[in-house]
Amino acid sequence: MRSQYGDPQYYLVQTGLNWYLSVFHHLKVIGKEHIPTDRGCLIASNHDSFLDPPAVGCTVDPQPCYLARKTLFKPPIFDQLLPKLQAIPVDQENPDMVGLKKIIKATRDGYPVVIFPEGSRSWDGKLQPPMPGIGLVLAKTNAPVVPTRIFGAHDAWPRGHQPRPFKPVTVVMDKPFYPHSDASDKRTRYQEFGEEVMERIAQITNPLES
């Protein structure tokens, strides 16, 4: 059963970001019906821009949790704000049990958790390999994965540049799946989980461009 993660500050931020993305980037979200309503899940998305987390999360109900790099919590403002946005600090190079337990609890409580398997934003807008450790997260949560691809965010706010208003952003979500591997070795199995997720993301196309 879903516990109460909702925070008034989150909904204030959510409303503001939804308005900004809708007005300045004509945000469209396609396939939101693929998010399970009877259980928690992992929403696994590509990562090109600072716009990615709000583009995925601001239209998702109930309030999702996010996997965020530990380094993002260091600035004074963010160390107070990010926890209110249900961001879970993780070291994707060396996942620790504290962060992993929070992720598992969130999915077991019935909440979606937004993850970015690439770990960091792409410099050129192309998909990157999955970060080490993401396969462990997939294995331990044993939750359905909703592959998601964001189109246009790299043009709207590329890494190392300023935001570019009026560049459209589209989020496309595909049907959930459970990662599979026949490998007996845990390290290999986790690696294949991460690779499968990125393959699923790569297969998603933007129906608005066809």
C-alpha positions in Angstrom: 0.0 0.0 0.0 1.2 3.5 -0.8 2.5 5.5 2.1 2.3 9.3 2.2 5.4 10.7 0.5 3.6 13.9 -0.7 5.1 17.2 0.4 3.4 20.6 -0.1 6.7 22.0 -1.4 7.0 19.2 -3.9 3.5 20.0 -5.4 4.4 23.7 -5.5 7.6 22.9 -7.4 5.7 20.3 -9.6 3.1 22.8 -10.6 5.7 25.5 -11.5 7.8 23.1 -13.5 4.8 21.7 -15.3 3.8 25.2 -16.3 7.3 26.1 -17.4 7.7 23.0 -19.5 4.3 23.3 -21.0 4.6 26.9 -22.0 8.3 27.2 -23.0 8.9 23.6 -24.3 5.4 22.4 -25.3 5.9 19.3 -23.1 4.1 16.2 -24.3 4.1 12.9 -22.4 3.1 9.8 -24.3 2.5 6.4 -22.8 1.9 7.4 -19.2 -0.7 4.7 -19.1 2.2 2.2 -19.0 3.1 3.2 -15.4 1.6 0.4 -13.2 -1.1 1.6 -10.8 -1.1 -1.5 -8.6 2.6 -1.6 -7.7 5.8 0.3 -7.6 8.1 0.5 -10.6 11.3 1.9 -11.9 10.9 4.6 -14.7 14.3 4.2 -16.5 15.1 7.2 -18.8 17.9 8.5 -21.0 19.6 11.6 -19.6 20.6 14.6 -21.7 19.6 17.7 -19.7 18.7 19.3 -16.4 15.2 19.2 -17.8 15.0 15.4 -17.7 13.9 14.9 -14.1 11.1 17.4 -14.1 10.0 16.4 -17.6 9.5 12.8 -16.4 8.4 13.5 -12.9 6.2 16.6 -13.0 3.3 14.8 -14.7 3.6 11.5 -12.8 1.2 10.7 -10.0 1.7 9.7 -7.2 4.8 11.7 -6.4 7.7 9.7 -7.7 11.1 9.3 -6.0 14.3 9.9 -7.8 17.7 8.4 -7.8 20.2 11.3 -7.6 24.0 11.3 -7.4 25.3 11.9 -3.9 27.3 14.9 -5.2 24.1 16.8 -6.1 23.3 16.9 -2.3 26.5 18.9 -1.5 25.4 22.5 -2.3 23.7 24.0 0.8 20.4 24.7 -1.0 20.1 21.3 -2.7 20.8 19.4 0.5 17.6 20.8 1.9 15.5 20.8 -1.3 16.3 17.4 -2.8 15.0 15.3 0.1 11.7 17.2 -0.1 11.5 16.2 -3.7 12.0 12.5 -2.7 15.5 12.3 -4.2 17.4 9.3 -3.0 21.2 9.9 -2.8 23.2 7.0 -4.4 26.7 6.3 -5.5 26.2 4.6 -8.8 29.8 3.5 -9.0 29.5 1.8 -5.6 25.9 1.5 -4.5 25.5 1.5 -0.7 22.8 -0.4 1.2 21.3 2.7 2.7 20.3 4.1 -0.6 19.3 0.7 -2.0 17.0 0.0 0.9 15.2 3.3 0.4 14.7 2.5 -3.3 13.4 -1.0 -2.4 11.0 0.5 0.2 9.7 3.1 -2.2 8.9 0.5 -4.9 7.4 -1.9 -2.3 5.2 1.0 -1.0 3.8 1.2 -4.5 5.7 4.3 -5.7 7.4 4.9 -9.1 11.1 5.6 -8.8 12.7 7.6 -11.7 16.2 6.4 -12.5 18.8 7.5 -15.2 20.9 4.4 -16.0 23.5 6.5 -17.8 24.3 8.2 -14.6 25.2 11.6 -16.0 24.0 13.9 -18.8 25.1 13.1 -22.3 27.3 15.8 -23.9 26.1 15.1 -27.5 22.6 13.8 -27.0 23.5 10.2 -27.8 22.7 7.3 -25.5 25.5 6.2 -23.2 26.4 2.9 -21.7 24.7 2.1 -18.3 26.6 3.0 -15.2 28.1 0.2 -13.1 25.7 -0.5 -10.2 22.4 0.2 -12.0 22.0 -3.6 -12.6 22.2 -4.2 -8.9 19.4 -1.7 -8.3 17.3 -3.4 -11.0 17.9 -6.9 -9.5 17.3 -6.0 -5.8 14.1 -4.0 -6.3 12.7 -6.7 -8.6 10.2 -4.1 -9.8 8.8 -3.7 -13.3 10.9 -1.3 -15.4 9.1 1.3 -17.6 11.6 2.3 -20.4 11.3 6.0 -21.2 13.0 8.2 -23.7 13.1 12.0 -23.7 13.2 13.7 -27.0 14.3 17.3 -27.5 15.8 18.0 -24.0 19.3 18.1 -25.4 18.3 20.9 -27.8 16.3 22.6 -25.1 19.1 22.7 -22.5 22.3 21.0 -23.7 25.0 20.2 -21.1 27.4 23.1 -20.7 25.0 25.6 -22.2 22.1 27.9 -21.2 18.4 26.9 -21.6 16.9 27.4 -25.0 13.2 28.3 -24.7 10.6 27.1 -27.2 12.5 23.9 -28.1 9.9 21.2 -27.8 10.3 18.3 -25.3 8.5 15.0 -25.6 8.6 12.1 -23.1 7.7 8.7 -24.5 7.1 5.7 -22.1 6.9 2.1 -23.3 5.4 -1.0 -21.8 6.9 -2.2 -18.5 9.2 -5.3 -18.4 11.3 -7.3 -16.1 15.1 -7.5 -17.0 16.2 -11.0 -17.8 19.6 -12.7 -17.9 20.7 -16.3 -18.0 24.1 -15.5 -16.6 25.1 -17.4 -13.4 27.7 -14.9 -12.4 26.1 -11.9 -10.5 28.3 -9.3 -12.0 27.6 -10.4 -15.5 23.9 -10.7 -14.7 23.8 -7.1 -13.3 25.7 -5.8 -16.4 23.2 -7.5 -18.7 20.3 -6.0 -16.8 21.7 -2.5 -17.4 22.4 -3.2 -21.0 18.9 -4.5 -21.6 17.4 -1.4 -20.1 19.4 0.8 -22.4 18.5 -1.3 -25.4 14.8 -0.9 -24.6 15.3 2.8 -24.3 17.1 2.9 -27.7 14.1 1.2 -29.4 11.7 3.9 -28.4 10.8 6.3 -31.2 8.9 9.6 -31.1 5.5 9.2 -32.7 5.2 13.0 -33.1 8.2 12.9 -35.5 6.8 10.1 -37.8 
